[in-house]
Amino acid sequence: MAAIVDVVYRSEWEDGFGARGWKLASTMGDPRVIATTAFVGERSDTSVFVHDIVDHRLCGLGIGGHRNEAVAVALHALRCGVSTHSSMSLMVEELMLGGDCGERLADFLPPDLPPDEMPRRPSNRMIMQTLIERHGGATVYERLMAHYHIIGSAGVLRALSCWSAQGLEVERRAAIGRCLQEVIQAAEDQVLTLGLDLAHGWIQVDNDQCSLAPDELATPHLSPVRVAVRHPERDAASEPLISIRRMGAGGGPLSPTP
């Protein structure tokens, strides 16, 4: 049993950003989703695109919306053994500046930050400014950080159940993520070497192998890529399907508990 993900590469996306890289085919019409390359940052051994596949798509989470991202950030922390603090903080700061969280702000805010006594049809910026004036910026930040951590932690088990329902073993998520990184990097090396403007294919994920099969009509020169999933001994990045301890406001890695 394997999961299949439809992916597209463009040398330049006409989304207002002109970004080069990969997108899930399901997000091609969403200008809020920016294409990403196989680039790996300092905090993780896998790219943002692997995060989109492993921590969003294969765990039943949409891409976009702060609720989805809070859970995906918690999943990424479990998979890679990193802190959630930086990613959660960026979302909180965006919200405090009046950004869009993917739903009505009044419905998203935690119970201890009720948006009452607001002007009629207030904007997100007006709501946040009122809350900051009422409670102070530091308090609003701390309460929102705690709220994001609670959302993330609460959604982990359901997300991992979705992963398991596709026949994928939870304990292999870290190894599968690293395998997918190799597949995407190899495919990206090909499109850059060939100078392709467009590539379309299907990524297949199972417990023993990840692969990318190109669409032979749209991308006739791209060769298939297959990489075996390596299974090192269980380490801190492994994820047993058990209860998850909610993290504190400090934003350290989520920890599994017996």
Secondary structure, 3 states (H helix, E strand, C coil): CCEEEEEEEECCCCCCCCCCEEEEHHHCCCCCCCCECCCCCCCCCCCHHHHHHHHHHHHCCCCCCHHHHHHHHHHHHHHHCCCCHHHHHHHHHHHHCCCCCCCCHHHHCCCCCCCCCCCCCCCHHHHHHHHHHHHCHHHHHHHHHHHHHHHHHHHHHHHHHHHHHCCCCHHHHHHHHHHHHHHHHHHHHHHHHHCCCEEEEEEEECCCEEEEEECCCCCCCCCCEEEECCCCCCCCCCCCCCCEECCCCCCCCCEECC
